[in-house]
Amino acid sequence: MTEPESRSKHRRMPYVHFENATESIYRELGFRCGLEIHQQLTTARKLFCRCPAGVYQNADDFDAQLVRHMRPTLSELGEYDGTALMEFKTRKDITYRIKGETACTYDIDDTPPFPLNREALSIAVEIALLLDASIVGEIHVTRKQYLDGSIPTGFQRTAIVGIEGAIPLRDKVIRIIQLSLEEDSCREVSDVGHERVYMTDRLGMPLIETVTYPDMRTPAEAAEAANYLRYLARSSGKVNTGIGAARQDVNVSIEGGTRVEIKGVQHIREIPRLTHNEAFRQNALLGVRDELRTRVSNPDVWEIRSLRIPLEEEPSLVESVETPPESRFVAIAVPRFSNLLDRFTSPGRSFADELSDRLKVVACIEKPNMTHCTDRRDLLAAESWHSLRERLGASEDDALLLLWGPETDLPTAVETISERCRWAFDGVPNETRKAMPDGTTVFERVLPGPDRMYPDTDSAPIPIDEDEIEAIRGRLPASRPADQLSNLRNWGVPDDAHRFILRSNLFTEMERVVNESTLAPRFVGTLFGHVLRRVWYKKPVRRELIATLVGETETKGLAPDVLPLLVPLAAERPTETFEALLAALGFEPRTTEEIRARVLDLCLEAEARSVDPSKRQNWIMGRLRPLAIGNMLLRDAAALVEEALS
């Protein structure tokens, strides 16, 4: 979908493709971004019980199932959280698949919490200190409501560990609001209609949440900060890695907009495009607001009109719109919304998707669930729209919707359409959105507020002794990611190797090789960041692999050019000796004079074969390389060839 031409004189900044955006574009939008980084900790047990942490099961491997219906509770101030009310409105049946090996009665709220895992608390304090945060004097466990069913208790136990830290980026400092220690949620298996299914193996695993201030002013800064926080957590050596072990929630707003949370971003590389598109989505919604304010003088009296389609008329609609058999139909007139439903919001999406997404989440009506009078799919004939317009008493300035779904869900659906269209007069609603693979987002739920937090009366406060804090401080890594990045740049290590070295927490190992060998730091950096990277994710690799190979190579006086061949071979054959690896490469020791003699032989052979003189050096090096590897630096072998040819 391309951005339609605006018919409004209140046109805001047109959409700029991500690849063409500049810092000045984001300054003009008033782009602001903050992060909430969740990272699992490596502990033997879960946070509030004695079940093992990090043991996973297949979706169809479970011992029992438990079904629950979530209901909101009042906060300490007697208020209901908006998110809890929205989730309650969905009338979801939540099914939990339980494996006895990975869950217990605590997880399903049939047993009070055990004392907080002190190993997890110690790791959380360590990472908070790495963030230069101030450690709180006493840990207070609170409950954070989650009525989406991701936690069987309906709340997550969480505790603030450190506050007011900071991390350095290349050109600025990003402030940290807090670091909290909390329990992880369930893994979702499916979510269709009013049925949601979870696995409980991940539930309760220790997790830290690091929250930044909205100090990032471009999508690139947001990704840089997220990467730094990942490098910093991994530098402790006490966090889990892999898919699901770390998750990023990204908060975005622009001037005139409001905070929108993009939930559960799996890969940091997705952050720039997601935040870019969210900024322009808010920009488009503000354009819709500006347009509506010129059309409607008093939004307080504005309301939609709906019409239930009689059963005898439904067959003609079903012929045009493919729907489930149990579907019933409602037509809606949205006053003064003409030409706004197909208004561009983000690539491939329009304002109509803002409505359709909410029907899926709040009314639990699976997509497709609606069409409208300017829908480019043309699901309904023009004469049908004309008939509906007359029956609803709608003018040409009004937009028309036709939605369908189960009979019991239609009242919620109509209410949802009315609520979202009313919010359009204010601009951008506070909400949580789900990241999609194409860089856009869809509505997930109303943004939670402070009313969902309240003290956990089952957990006593935990004082943190100053001596304990200082003992942990004494165990901190010698260097921080900022220092490591600086060293990598000073050593001339290629930029594309930095990310892997820091992400995999290999800097300390690389630094040891640099300090204990005669190899150039740049060469060592390529061994770690380029050669090792190609095998790192295929199978487990010992961190000391390169150090071992470098030591053996230098002890035997071999040329280091053999190392890029040895590293992947040793990773594939971890039990073989160094000599066996050399033999597998076809290595045979040769003196310089033997290599020189081979060069002369190859020169004569090239002449006898009438090899093109301009290609002769490459032809000879191709045949000499297996003999030279390990015996002589390739640049020295090339010099011998050049000398012989001249």
URGI-V425154 format. One record per helix or strand. SS is the DSSP state (a for helix, b for strand). FROM is the first residue (numbers start at 1). TO is the last residue. If there is no record, write none. Layout:
{{SS/FROM/TO} {SS/FROM/TO}}
//
This chain:
{{a/18/20} {a/23/29} {b/32/41} {b/45/45} {b/52/52} {b/64/68} {a/82/89} {b/93/98} {a/118/130} {b/134/135} {b/138/139} {b/142/145} {b/155/168} {b/173/183} {b/187/192} {b/195/199} {b/206/212} {b/216/216} {a/219/235} {b/239/239} {b/246/253} {b/260/265} {a/268/295} {a/299/301} {b/305/308} {a/311/320} {b/328/334} {b/344/346} {b/349/350} {a/351/361} {b/370/372} {a/382/392} {b/399/405} {a/407/423} {b/431/435} {b/441/446} {a/450/452} {b/453/455} {b/462/463} {a/466/473} {a/481/490} {a/495/503} {a/507/516} {a/521/536} {a/545/555} {a/560/572} {a/578/584} {a/592/608} {a/613/628} {a/634/645}}
//
